[in-house]
C-alpha cells in the first residue's frame, strides 16, 4: 500500500472522496453488524425522518500520522459517548460505543492511504453520523436508521500560521434554554448558518453567542467552545447546560492543569468579564485553538492584550502541547491515543 498522490500541503478543509465508508442499518429494533462500501451515495425515501424533521446527529474526529509513523486517533471513546448522548436526546437508537470505535478503526484502516504523512500539517478527518431513514409524516421518531462513517483528508486549518480572528456578539441565540445546545445535532448547526454568513459579509470571522436566557453570559460560537486566559494565567472555559461539551476543550483543560501546572476554572463567564482577560481562543477539532484578537460588541471593540499578530503565550503553549500529544511528540495520558496501525 502507498500513499495517494495528493498535494497534502495544498489541501483545504473540504470533502475529498476516499475509497471506503462504513454503513450499519437499524431495523426491527437492532443494529446490524455493518459493512464497508465503495459507494458514497445514499438512497432514502423522500419522506425519511432526517429530511422531514432533521433527525440526525454526528461526530467529528481525526486520524493522524505520528512522529514514529503510526496512524492514530485521539480519544474516540469520548466521541462514542457523546454520540450516544446526542442520539438519546433526539430519540435515535444509540450506536453501541464499542462498535463505534471498531467502526472508526475499520474505516481509517480501509482509507489509510489517505492519512497524510507526518509533518504536512494535514490529517484525515473522520465523520460518523446517524440519521432517520424510514418514512415519517407524523411528528414522531423514525423506525429505521443508518449509522455511517466517511473520511476526507483535510489540510492544516491555519495556512501560514494562526492569525488571531475578529468575532462579533450575535443578536441571535444559538440554542434555546433547556434545548439541544448540549448535543451535536445537525439542527444546531443549521441554526447558526444565517448568522455566520452574515458575519462573514460584515467582515467578521465568527459569532459569539450569549446565554439564551439572560444574554449576560458567554456561551460559544456556532462550532467551537471559548477558552480565556486571565492576567494570573488561569485558564477559564464557560460552563452552561446549552454548550456542547467539546472534547478538545476538555483535553486542553487537562493539559493546562497536569502538563503546564496552570490553574483551571470551568464556570459561568459574565460578558462583562471579557475586558479583563489577557487571551481568548476558540477550541475545537478542526483547529485545536483559533486565537481571538478582538470582539466587536455593537460599536464597541474589546481588544485582548495578546494582540492581532499571533497567539497569546499561554494559548500557544496549550496548542503546542496538545498537538504534540496528538502527533506523538509528547507522551499522552493513558487512554488518549488509539493506535490503528
Residue pairs with C-beta under 8 A, 6 or more apart in sequence:
1 112
1 113
2 113
3 113
3 114
3 115
3 117
4 113
4 114
6 16
6 114
6 116
6 153
8 116
8 117
8 120
8 121
8 122
8 153
8 155
9 120
9 121
9 122
9 155
10 155
11 116
11 122
11 153
11 154
11 155
12 154
12 155
13 125
13 154
13 155
13 157
13 286
14 152
14 154
15 152
16 114
16 152
16 153
17 40
17 152
18 111
18 114
18 150
18 151
18 152
18 153
19 38
19 110
19 111
19 113
19 114
20 36
20 37
20 38
20 107
20 110
20 111
21 36
21 37
21 39
21 40
21 107
21 148
21 149
21 150
21 151
22 34
22 35
22 36
22 37
22 103
22 106
22 107
22 147
22 148
22 149
23 34
23 35
23 36
23 37
23 146
23 147
23 148
24 31
24 32
24 33
24 34
24 35
24 95
24 99
24 103
24 146
24 147
24 148
25 31
25 32
25 133
25 144
25 145
25 146
25 147
26 32
26 93
26 144
26 145
26 146
26 147
27 144
31 93
31 95
31 96
31 99
31 147
34 99
34 103
34 147
36 106
36 107
36 110
40 150
42 146
42 148
44 50
44 51
44 133
45 133
45 134
45 135
46 135
47 135
47 136
47 137
48 131
48 132
48 133
48 134
48 135
48 136
48 142
49 55
49 131
49 132
49 133
49 134
49 135
49 136
49 141
49 142
50 56
50 131
50 132
50 133
50 142
52 136
52 137
53 132
53 136
53 139
54 185
54 186
54 187
54 190
55 90
55 91
55 92
55 131
55 132
55 136
55 141
55 142
56 90
56 129
56 130
56 131
56 132
56 185
56 186
56 187
57 83
57 86
57 87
57 90
57 92
57 129
57 130
57 183
57 184
57 185
57 186
58 83
58 86
58 127
58 128
58 129
58 130
58 184
58 185
58 186
59 79
59 82
59 83
59 127
59 128
59 129
59 184
60 79
60 125
60 126
60 127
60 184
60 285
60 286
61 73
61 74
61 75
61 76
61 79
61 104
61 125
61 126
61 128
61 247
61 285
62 73
62 74
62 123
62 124
62 125
62 126
62 154
62 285
62 326
63 71
63 72
63 73
63 108
63 115
63 123
63 124
63 126
63 151
63 340
64 71
64 72
64 73
64 74
64 115
64 118
64 123
64 124
64 326
64 327
65 71
65 115
65 116
65 117
65 118
66 72
66 118
66 327
66 328
67 118
67 327
67 328
67 329
68 328
69 118
70 328
70 339
70 340
70 341
71 108
71 112
71 115
71 339
71 340
71 341
72 326
72 328
72 337
72 338
72 339
72 340
73 104
73 105
73 108
73 126
73 337
73 338
73 340
74 251
74 326
74 336
74 337
74 338
75 247
75 251
75 335
75 336
75 338
76 100
76 101
76 104
76 338
77 97
77 101
77 335
77 338
78 247
78 250
79 100
79 104
79 128
79 247
80 97
80 98
80 100
80 101
81 97
82 183
82 184
82 245
82 247
83 94
83 95
83 100
83 128
83 130
83 184
84 94
84 95
84 97
85 182
85 183
86 92
86 183
86 184
86 185
87 93
87 94
87 95
87 130
88 94
89 180
89 182
89 183
89 185
90 141
90 180
90 183
90 185
91 141
92 130
92 132
92 141
92 145
93 145
95 128
95 130
95 147
100 128
101 338
103 128
103 147
103 149
104 126
104 128
104 149
104 338
105 338
105 340
107 126
107 149
107 150
107 151
108 115
108 124
108 126
108 151
108 340
109 340
109 341
111 124
111 151
112 340
112 341
114 124
114 151
114 152
114 153
115 123
115 124
115 153
116 122
116 123
116 124
116 153
118 327
120 156
121 155
121 156
122 153
122 154
122 155
122 156
123 153
123 154
124 151
124 152
124 153
124 154
125 151
125 152
125 153
125 154
126 149
126 151
127 149
127 150
127 151
127 152
128 147
128 148
128 149
129 147
129 148
129 149
130 145
130 146
130 147
130 148
131 145
131 146
132 141
132 142
132 144
132 145
133 142
133 144
133 145
133 146
134 142
134 143
134 144
134 145
135 142
136 142
136 143
154 286
157 286
157 287
157 288
157 290
158 287
158 290
161 310
162 287
162 289
162 290
162 291
162 310
162 311
162 319
163 291
163 308
163 309
163 310
164 291
164 292
164 293
164 294
164 304
164 306
164 307
164 308
164 309
164 310
164 311
165 205
165 206
165 282
165 290
165 291
165 292
165 293
166 203
166 204
166 205
166 292
166 293
166 294
166 295
166 296
166 308
167 199
167 204
167 205
167 206
167 207
167 208
167 221
167 292
167 294
167 295
167 296
168 199
168 202
168 204
168 206
168 207
168 208
168 295
168 296
168 297
169 207
169 208
169 210
169 271
169 295
169 296
169 297
169 298
170 195
170 199
170 207
170 208
170 209
170 210
172 194
172 195
172 207
172 209
173 209
173 210
173 212
173 215
174 181
174 188
174 191
174 192
174 209
174 212
174 219
174 220
174 222
174 242
175 181
175 182
175 188
175 191
175 209
175 212
175 219
175 242
176 212
176 242
177 212
177 213
177 242
178 241
178 242
179 212
179 242
180 187
180 188
181 188
181 212
181 219
181 240
181 241
181 242
181 243
181 244
182 241
182 242
182 243
182 244
182 245
183 244
184 244
188 244
189 222
189 223
192 207
192 222
192 223
193 222
195 207
195 222
196 206
196 207
196 222
199 205
199 206
199 207
204 296
206 221
206 222
206 224
206 282
206 290
207 221
207 222
208 218
208 221
208 226
208 295
209 219
209 220
209 221
209 222
210 216
210 217
210 218
210 219
210 271
211 217
211 218
211 219
211 240
211 242
212 219
212 242
216 270
216 271
216 272
217 238
217 240
217 268
217 269
217 270
217 271
218 226
218 238
218 269
218 270
218 271
218 273
218 274
219 226
219 238
219 240
219 242
219 243
220 226
220 238
220 243
220 244
221 282
223 284
223 286
224 246
224 282
224 283
224 284
224 287
224 290
225 237
225 238
225 243
225 244
225 246
225 248
225 249
225 282
225 283
225 284
226 237
226 238
226 269
226 280
226 281
226 282
226 283
227 235
227 236
227 237
227 249
227 252
227 280
227 281
227 282
227 283
227 289
227 315
227 318
228 235
228 236
228 237
228 269
228 273
228 274
228 277
228 279
228 280
228 281
229 235
229 236
229 277
229 278
229 279
229 280
229 306
229 312
229 314
229 315
230 236
230 276
230 277
230 278
231 276
231 278
232 263
233 262
233 263
233 278
233 314
234 262
234 263
234 264
234 265
235 252
235 253
235 256
235 257
235 262
235 263
235 264
235 265
235 314
235 318
236 264
236 265
236 266
236 267
236 269
236 277
237 249
237 253
237 264
237 265
237 266
237 269
238 267
238 268
238 269
239 266
239 267
239 268
239 269
240 268
246 283
246 284
247 285
248 283
248 284
248 285
248 288
248 289
248 322
249 283
249 284
251 322
251 336
252 283
252 288
252 289
252 318
252 322
253 264
253 266
254 333
255 318
255 321
255 322
255 325
256 262
256 264
256 318
257 263
257 264
258 333
259 321
259 330
260 317
260 318
260 321
262 314
274 280
274 295
274 302
275 302
277 304
278 304
278 305
278 306
278 312
278 314
279 291
279 304
279 305
279 306
279 311
279 312
279 313
279 314
279 315
280 291
280 292
280 293
280 295
280 304
280 306
281 289
281 290
281 291
281 292
281 311
281 312
281 315
281 318
282 289
282 290
282 292
283 289
283 290
284 290
288 319
288 322
288 323
289 311
289 315
289 318
289 319
291 306
291 310
291 311
291 312
291 315
292 304
293 303
293 304
293 306
293 307
293 308
294 301
294 302
294 303
294 304
294 308
295 301
295 302
296 302
304 312
305 312
306 312
306 313
306 315
310 316
311 319
321 330
324 330
325 331
325 332
325 333
325 336
325 337
326 332
326 337
328 337
